[in-house]
Amino acid sequence: MSEAASHIVSWFEIPSTDFERAARFYETVLGTALRRENFGDQPIGIFQYTEPATGGCIVHSPTVKPSADGVVVYLNAQPNVDAVLARVEKAGGKVQGPAIELPRNIGYIGFFIDTEGNRIGLHSPKHG
C-alpha cells in the first residue's frame, strides 16, 4: 500500500468557452490577478499560489467543456464566503443561495455558476 498524500488535489482546471471573460470573472470575484500563459496553443490563467499549496487555472481547450453537473472545486474565499458571493453577480455569474455553515467548526461554504456555466464552491473558515 502507498503512503497517504499530504493533500489529495495537486492541480485543478476550470474550463472556459471564452477565456478572457472567464479570467476577468475570477479576477473580479476573487480580487486577484491570474498569471496568463499559453500551454501549447491553449491559453491558461493560473491562480496565485505558493508551493506546496494546490494550484489551478482557467483553461480554454477544445477537449473540455464547462459544466454545472460534474466535479465541484472549492476555492478559498477571502476574506469570507459572503464577501466573494457579493461580487459574483456583478462580475456576470449567478449565486446559488447563501453561505452555509458546516458542522464541527469546519467553516462556511457557498456556490455559484461562473460566466462559463461551471458550478464552483467557495470555502472559508469564518463567516462575514
GIRA-V69509 format. One record per backbone hydrogen bond with DSSP energy under -0.5 kcal/mol. CO is the residue of the C=O (numbers start at 1). NH is the residue of the N-H. If there is no record, write none. Layout:
# GIRA-V69509
co->CO nh->NH
co->CO nh->NH
This chain:
# GIRA-V69509
co->8 nh->10
co->10 nh->55
co->12 nh->57
co->13 nh->15
co->14 nh->59
co->18 nh->22
co->19 nh->23
co->20 nh->24
co->21 nh->25
co->22 nh->26
co->23 nh->27
co->24 nh->28
co->25 nh->29
co->26 nh->30
co->27 nh->31
co->27 nh->32
co->34 nh->36
co->35 nh->46
co->37 nh->44
co->38 nh->40
co->39 nh->41
co->39 nh->42
co->41 nh->43
co->42 nh->39
co->43 nh->60
co->44 nh->37
co->44 nh->46
co->45 nh->58
co->46 nh->35
co->50 nh->53
co->55 nh->12
co->56 nh->47
co->57 nh->14
co->58 nh->45
co->59 nh->16
co->59 nh->61
co->61 nh->64
co->67 nh->119
co->71 nh->73
co->73 nh->75
co->73 nh->121
co->75 nh->77
co->75 nh->123
co->76 nh->78
co->80 nh->84
co->81 nh->85
co->82 nh->86
co->84 nh->87
co->84 nh->88
co->85 nh->88
co->85 nh->89
co->87 nh->91
co->88 nh->91
co->88 nh->93
co->89 nh->92
co->94 nh->113
co->95 nh->97
co->100 nh->109
co->103 nh->106
co->107 nh->102
co->108 nh->124
co->109 nh->100
co->110 nh->122
co->111 nh->96
co->112 nh->114
co->112 nh->120
co->113 nh->94
co->114 nh->117
co->118 nh->114
co->118 nh->120
co->120 nh->112
co->121 nh->75
co->122 nh->110
co->123 nh->77
co->124 nh->108
co->126 nh->81
